[in-house]
Amino acid sequence: MTSTPLAGEPAFGDPRCDDFLQLNHFPARQAEPTVRAYWEALPWETREQSGWSYEQLRDGLAAFLSSADATPREQALSELKILPGHDKSGHPEKHTLCFRAGDVICIVGPTGSGKSRLLADIECMAQGDTPTGRTVLIDGCAPDPDARFSGEGKIVAQISQNMNFVMDLTVVDFLRMHAESRALEHPEEAITRVLEAAVGMAGEPFGPETPLTQLSGGQSRALMIADAAHLSPKPVVLIDEIENAGVDRLRALDLFVEKGKIVLLSTHDPLLALSGTRRLVIGNGAVQNVIEPSREERDNCRRLVELDRCLARMRERLRHGERLDEPWERMMC
């Protein structure tokens, strides 16, 4: 049995090796000093059934430990700043944008005005190298390469309109895999929180044993929203037209705010647009105006919330085959 580490082998004494082995369904270590010694001590049946080679085990463990070293469990962010670029005609933008934890920034404008481009600039941490010429700073500094190009190092989670699963897993297996990969102390508690939040947002209920591939579009997005809020360490969340996602959109926003995320969402929904901390008006590829809701807008937003709840009740009644033929005033109560 090999007792001295070989060149290029990761440190097998690191306690995180146990997490890696468990996640990949390998037997626990028995005090083997090296990866090679561990591999050689495995029964040949275990090696065959694993589908791995020694080289794959060695390199996979090295990547796992390197990722854990490079990425903190929670990615802290005090301020996200966007320096102005230019519009589609080349004219300079006028607004420097600063966002902090708990901000909900609504992005409004006609189709084709540049809302998605702004989200894309933030997602890629633009450094003057996108069509708009914008620059994104993290706490006043340019992001390091990991924050731009590494999936683990990125500080941004993105939830799009079209999101469906192709993984052949149940909901609880998917969540357990994510929770264990984050090395949480109490993964089952985290899984329960995510499930409760997701079912609360989805228009139709689903359970932990539901296959991912059988979730509807709204259920899939509700699950990913809850997952991003409870399990993802990424402090910035980008959402493209959540009003088309089939979820309780206000509950989703509240969940992100509770977790201290910076939320930027592109929307055509007046209820969402008036619910944000600020809204950015986009035109001709540039930020044309930054608006803070007035007291009157806040009052109107509350009225829209009441109207939205009435419409939700009507939708639920229609699902159950009821008629909506009573006087309008009664239905709106």
N, C-alpha and C positions, 0 to 999 in steps of 0.2 A: 504494500500500500504506500502511495506517495505521501511523504510527511513534510516536505518543504514546498512552499509556494512556487509555482512555475512562473516564468516571465509572462506578463500580460494577464495574469489571473487577478480577479478582484479579491479584496480582503474577506475571507470566509468567516472571520471572527466577528464581523459586524452583525449586531442583533437584527438588523433589518433584513438579513438573508432569510431569516425564518418567515418573515412576511412574504417575501418573493416565492419561497418554496410552497407556502400554503396557498397563495393565490393561483399557482400553477399546478396544484394538486400533486405535489411531490411529497414523499415521506419526510418527517422531521429529521433534523440532523442528529447524529449520535456522537458528537464531539470530534468529527473529522476535521483535520486542520486546514484542508484545502478543498477546492471545488473538485479537482481530479480525484482526491481520496474519497470524497462523498460519492461521486459518480461510479467509481470502481467498486464501492461497497454495496451499491444497489443490486438487487437480484436482476438477472437478465430479463425476466418477464416484465418487471417494472419499467426497465429502459425501453423495451419493445413497445409496451402499451402507451408509454408517454408520447412517442413520436418524436422525441428530441434526440439530438446527439450531444456528446460532451461539449463540442464547440458551441452549439446553440445555447446550452445551459450556461456556459461560461460567459458568452457575450451578452446574453439576456440579463444575467445577474449584474454584469458590469454596467449595462445601460440603466437598469433599475436603480442601482446605488448612485450613479451619476445624476440621474434625474432628481432623486430625493435630495441630493446635496445642493443642486442648483435651484430648486424651487421651494420656497417656504410654504408651510401649510396654509397660511393666510397671506394673500398679497395685499400689503398695505398701500393706500393711496390717499394723499391729502388733497391734491388738486390736479385736475386734468385741464390743460390749457390748449386752445387751438388758435394759432396765429393766422391772421387773414391771408388769403391767397388772391385769386382773381376770378371774375365771372367768365362766361363763355365768350364774351367779346374782348376779353383781356383787360377790362377795367378792374382796378383793385377793390377788394372787399374793404368795408369800413369797420368791421366789428372783430375785436379780440374776445374770445369766449373763454370763460373760466367756470368750471363745474366742480362741486364738492360732494362729499358723501351725503346721500339722502336727497340729492337733487333729482327731480323728474323733468326732463327737458323735452318738450313736444316740438316736433319739426313739421311745419305745415307749408303747403304750396301746391300749385297745380301739378298734375301728372307731367313728368318730364322736366320739372323745374330744377332738379338736382338734389332732392332729399336723400335718395339712395346713395348718391355720390358722397355726401357728407358722412353718412354712416360708414361707407367703405373707407374713407380717409381715416376715420377714427379706428376702425378695425385693423387696418394695416399700419397704424401709427405713422402716418405720412410725414415725410421729411423733405417737403418741397419737390417730391419725385412722382406726384400724381398729376392728372390733368388740371386740377384746381390750383396747384402750387401751395397748398396749405401745409403748415407744420404743426405737429402735435407734440406737446411737452408733458412729461410726467413729473410732477412736483418741481417744475421749472427747468427740467433737464431733458435732453434728448434721450429716447429709450435706447437701452443696449440691444444688441442684435437678437438676444433671446426673446425680448419683449416684442420684437417685430416678426421674427421668422420661426420661432419654436412654439409648437402647440402648447407645451407645458408652461413656457415662459410668458405667453401672452396674457395680458391683463383684461382682455375683452371676451365676453361670452355673447354669442349672437343667436337670436331666435327669429327665424324667418317665417313667412306666411305658409310655405309648403314644407312640412316636416312630417315624415313618416318613417317608421322603423323597418329595417330588413333583417335585423338580428333574430335568430330563432331562440329567444329566451322569454321567460315569463317576466312580468313587471318586477316582482320581488327579486328574481335572480339578477336582473339588470341593475337594480338599485343596490343590491348587496355587493355586486362586483365593483360598482363605483365607490361605495362607502369603504370597502376594504382597501381599494387602491389608494384612498386618502388616509389610510391608517388611523381611522377614527377610534377613539377609546370605546364608544358605545354605538357600534354601527346599527344595531337593531332599532335603537331609539331614533336614530336619524332616518332610517327607512320608514318607520311609522309616521314621522312628521311629514316626510315628503309625500307619502301616500295620502294622508289626510288632507294636505294642502291641495294636491292634484285633483282628488275627487271633489273637493269643495269648489274648485274652479271650473271643472268640466261640466258641460251641459248634461251628460249622461254618466251614471256611475260605472265604475269598473273595480275589479278586485286585484289582490296581489298575485293571484295565479292566472290572470288574464295574459295570454300571449301578446307580446309587443306587436306582432304583425296583425293582430285582430283589433287593435285600437283604431278608433276613428281619427280623422285629422285633428278635431278639437281635443280629444283625449290625449293624443300624442303631444300636442303643444302644451296642454295643462301639465302633463308629466314633466316635460322638459323645463317649463317655467319653474315648477316646484323644485326640481333637481338643481337648476341654476341658482335658486335662492338659498337652498339649505345645504347643498353638498359642494357647490363650486366655490373655490377661493377667489375667483376673478371678481374684482371690484366694479367693473364697468359692464353694463348689459345694454345691448343694442336690440331693438325690437322693430320689425317692419310690419306696420299695419295690423296691430293686435286685434282690431275690431273685426277682422276677417278670420280670426283664429278659432271661433266657436268656444270661447272661454269667458269667465267672469272677469272682464278686463280691469275693473277697479280693484277687485280683490288681488289680482296679480300685481298691480302697481303697489298696493299697500304692502304686500309681502316683500317686495324688493326694498322699499323704503325702510321697513322694519329691520332689514338686514344691512342697512347702511350702504346700499349699492348706488352708484350713479347710473341713472336710467335715461337713455335717449331713445325716443320712439317717433317713428314717422307715422303720421295719422291724418285721416280726413274726418275723423269723428269729433263733433263739437264737444261732446262730453269729455273725451280724453284731452282735447286741446285746452279746455278751460280748467282741467284738473292739475296741470303741471305747475312746477315752480316758475317756469318761464316757457315761452314758445318762440321758436326761431322761424321767421318767415323767409322762405327760399324763393328766389326768382332768378331766371337766367343763369343758373349754376352758382349763385352766390347767396350769402346771408344778407338779406335786404333790411331786416329789422329784427330787434330783440324786444319782446313785449312781456311785461310782468302783469299778471291778471289784476284788474281793478276790483274794488269792493263790489261793484255792480256785477262784474263778471262772476265773482264768487257766488253771489246770490243766484244768478242765473244757472250756475253750475249745480247748485243744490236742487233747483227745480228740475234740471235735466236728470239728476239722479233719481228723483221721485218718478219722473216719466219713464225712465229706463226700467225701474222696478215693476211698474205697471205693465210695460210691454213684456217683460220676462214672465210675469204671471199669465198673461194672455197666451204666450207661446206654450207654456206648460199645459194650460187648459186645452189648447188645440191638439197637443200631443196625445192627450187622453180622450180625444174624441168629443169634447164639449163644444157647445155652441156659444157664440159671442153676440147674442141678440138682445141683451138688456141695454138700457139707456147708457149712453157714453159716460155720463157723470158717475154712474155706479161702478162701471168698469175701472174708472180712473181713481177710485178711492183706495 
